[in-house]
Amino acid sequence: MSLESGKGRSVVRVGVTLFGAQAALLPPGSEGGRTVVEVEQTASVGQALDRLKVPPEGRAYVTLNGRHVTDLGVLVGEGDEIGVIVPLGGG
C-alpha cells in the first residue's frame, strides 16, 4: 500500500536501521538505531539512504529485508527494511 504525499506523489514507508557510529545520522527520537523514512514509490535503496545522508563510504554492507544487496539501485516497497552495517577494522 502506498500513501499519497502532500504533493500528490505516491510514497512508501521504509524502515532503516543504522549500526555503529552511523546511528548518529538518525533523526531525534529514533529508537534502537532505527527510523522510518518516506520515499517516493519509485525510490531505490540508495535514495532511501540519501534521505538520511548516509555517506557512500558508509554503505559497505547493506541489507534489504535481511538479504545482502550490492546494487543500491534496487527499488524499495512499502514496509521494506534496510540495514547498514559498518565494517570494523583492527588487527
ZADO-1210 file (C-alpha; in nm, 4 decimals, padded with zeros to 6 digits):
<atoms>
<atom x="00.0000" y="00.0000" z="00.0000" code="MET" pos="1"/>
<atom x="00.1408" y="00.3370" z="-00.0925" code="SER" pos="2"/>
<atom x="00.0475" y="00.6677" z="00.0632" code="LEU" pos="3"/>
<atom x="-00.0184" y="01.0000" z="-00.1054" code="GLU" pos="4"/>
<atom x="00.2222" y="01.2765" z="-00.0111" code="SER" pos="5"/>
<atom x="00.1001" y="01.6305" z="00.0264" code="GLY" pos="6"/>
<atom x="00.2169" y="01.6957" z="-00.3304" code="LYS" pos="7"/>
<atom x="00.0089" y="01.4179" z="-00.4866" code="GLY" pos="8"/>
<atom x="00.3008" y="01.1726" z="-00.5270" code="ARG" pos="9"/>
<atom x="00.2787" y="00.8172" z="-00.4042" code="SER" pos="10"/>
<atom x="00.5157" y="00.7417" z="-00.1192" code="VAL" pos="11"/>
<atom x="00.6110" y="00.4285" z="00.0723" code="VAL" pos="12"/>
<atom x="00.7370" y="00.3904" z="00.4279" code="ARG" pos="13"/>
<atom x="01.0672" y="00.2066" z="00.4650" code="VAL" pos="14"/>
<atom x="01.2416" y="00.1101" z="00.7890" code="GLY" pos="15"/>
<atom x="01.6119" y="00.1899" z="00.8124" code="VAL" pos="16"/>
<atom x="01.8461" y="00.0584" z="01.0804" code="THR" pos="17"/>
<atom x="02.1932" y="00.2066" z="01.1103" code="LEU" pos="18"/>
<atom x="02.4549" y="00.0356" z="01.3236" code="PHE" pos="19"/>
<atom x="02.7605" y="00.1723" z="01.4999" code="GLY" pos="20"/>
<atom x="02.8554" y="00.5379" z="01.4715" code="ALA" pos="21"/>
<atom x="02.6168" y="00.5860" z="01.1788" code="GLN" pos="22"/>
<atom x="02.3211" y="00.5673" z="01.4168" code="ALA" pos="23"/>
<atom x="02.4020" y="00.9338" z="01.4902" code="ALA" pos="24"/>
<atom x="02.2639" y="01.0144" z="01.1417" code="LEU" pos="25"/>
<atom x="01.9142" y="00.9120" z="01.2504" code="LEU" pos="26"/>
<atom x="01.6617" y="01.1825" z="01.3368" code="PRO" pos="27"/>
<atom x="01.5981" y="01.2704" z="01.7025" code="PRO" pos="28"/>
<atom x="01.3578" y="01.0304" z="01.8697" code="GLY" pos="29"/>
<atom x="01.4773" y="00.7259" z="01.6755" code="SER" pos="30"/>
<atom x="01.4976" y="00.4187" z="01.8947" code="GLU" pos="31"/>
<atom x="01.7234" y="00.1173" z="01.8705" code="GLY" pos="32"/>
<atom x="01.9174" y="00.2632" z="01.5789" code="GLY" pos="33"/>
<atom x="01.6037" y="00.2516" z="01.3608" code="ARG" pos="34"/>
<atom x="01.3759" y="00.5011" z="01.1926" code="THR" pos="35"/>
<atom x="01.1117" y="00.5013" z="00.9197" code="VAL" pos="36"/>
<atom x="01.1550" y="00.7208" z="00.6130" code="VAL" pos="37"/>
<atom x="00.9013" y="00.8105" z="00.3485" code="GLU" pos="38"/>
<atom x="01.0298" y="00.7913" z="-00.0081" code="VAL" pos="39"/>
<atom x="00.8660" y="00.8048" z="-00.3480" code="GLU" pos="40"/>
<atom x="00.7171" y="00.4771" z="-00.4640" code="GLN" pos="41"/>
<atom x="00.9885" y="00.4538" z="-00.7318" code="THR" pos="42"/>
<atom x="01.2790" y="00.5094" z="-00.4891" code="ALA" pos="43"/>
<atom x="01.5809" y="00.2831" z="-00.4595" code="SER" pos="44"/>
<atom x="01.7716" y="00.1593" z="-00.1573" code="VAL" pos="45"/>
<atom x="02.0366" y="00.4241" z="-00.2293" code="GLY" pos="46"/>
<atom x="01.7782" y="00.7022" z="-00.2452" code="GLN" pos="47"/>
<atom x="01.6310" y="00.5936" z="00.0876" code="ALA" pos="48"/>
<atom x="01.9804" y="00.6120" z="00.2409" code="LEU" pos="49"/>
<atom x="02.0303" y="00.9541" z="00.0792" code="ASP" pos="50"/>
<atom x="01.7312" y="01.0781" z="00.2828" code="ARG" pos="51"/>
<atom x="01.9340" y="01.0090" z="00.5978" code="LEU" pos="52"/>
<atom x="02.2572" y="01.1463" z="00.4483" code="LYS" pos="53"/>
<atom x="02.4395" y="00.8131" z="00.4840" code="VAL" pos="54"/>
<atom x="02.7705" y="00.8773" z="00.3057" code="PRO" pos="55"/>
<atom x="02.8700" y="00.6490" z="00.0166" code="PRO" pos="56"/>
<atom x="03.1708" y="00.5184" z="00.2098" code="GLU" pos="57"/>
<atom x="02.9327" y="00.4135" z="00.4893" code="GLY" pos="58"/>
<atom x="02.7355" y="00.1825" z="00.2633" code="ARG" pos="59"/>
<atom x="02.9827" y="-00.1072" z="00.2553" code="ALA" pos="60"/>
<atom x="02.7361" y="-00.3729" z="00.3733" code="TYR" pos="61"/>
<atom x="02.3680" y="-00.3047" z="00.3088" code="VAL" pos="62"/>
<atom x="02.0775" y="-00.5404" z="00.3601" code="THR" pos="63"/>
<atom x="01.7244" y="-00.5264" z="00.2232" code="LEU" pos="64"/>
<atom x="01.4775" y="-00.7374" z="00.4168" code="ASN" pos="65"/>
<atom x="01.7652" y="-00.9292" z="00.5727" code="GLY" pos="66"/>
<atom x="01.9479" y="-01.0103" z="00.2478" code="ARG" pos="67"/>
<atom x="02.2767" y="-00.8533" z="00.1429" code="HIS" pos="68"/>
<atom x="02.2415" y="-00.6231" z="-00.1583" code="VAL" pos="69"/>
<atom x="02.5257" y="-00.4848" z="-00.3654" code="THR" pos="70"/>
<atom x="02.3078" y="-00.2968" z="-00.6150" code="ASP" pos="71"/>
<atom x="02.1724" y="00.0063" z="-00.4308" code="LEU" pos="72"/>
<atom x="01.9524" y="00.0781" z="-00.7326" code="GLY" pos="73"/>
<atom x="01.7119" y="-00.1958" z="-00.6233" code="VAL" pos="74"/>
<atom x="01.3671" y="-00.0461" z="-00.5645" code="LEU" pos="75"/>
<atom x="01.2104" y="-00.0442" z="-00.2193" code="VAL" pos="76"/>
<atom x="00.8484" y="-00.1100" z="-00.1346" code="GLY" pos="77"/>
<atom x="00.6095" y="-00.0380" z="00.1483" code="GLU" pos="78"/>
<atom x="00.7296" y="-00.1941" z="00.4720" code="GLY" pos="79"/>
<atom x="01.0744" y="-00.2932" z="00.3447" code="ASP" pos="80"/>
<atom x="01.3617" y="-00.2907" z="00.5937" code="GLU" pos="81"/>
<atom x="01.7086" y="-00.1590" z="00.5103" code="ILE" pos="82"/>
<atom x="02.0077" y="-00.2227" z="00.7332" code="GLY" pos="83"/>
<atom x="02.3512" y="-00.0644" z="00.7078" code="VAL" pos="84"/>
<atom x="02.6339" y="-00.2387" z="00.8868" code="ILE" pos="85"/>
<atom x="02.9604" y="-00.0555" z="00.9360" code="VAL" pos="86"/>
<atom x="03.2670" y="-00.2703" z="00.8726" code="PRO" pos="87"/>
<atom x="03.5053" y="-00.2949" z="01.1645" code="LEU" pos="88"/>
<atom x="03.8788" y="-00.2847" z="01.1343" code="GLY" pos="89"/>
<atom x="04.1502" y="-00.3899" z="01.3658" code="GLY" pos="90"/>
<atom x="04.4464" y="-00.6045" z="01.3934" code="GLY" pos="91"/>
</atoms>
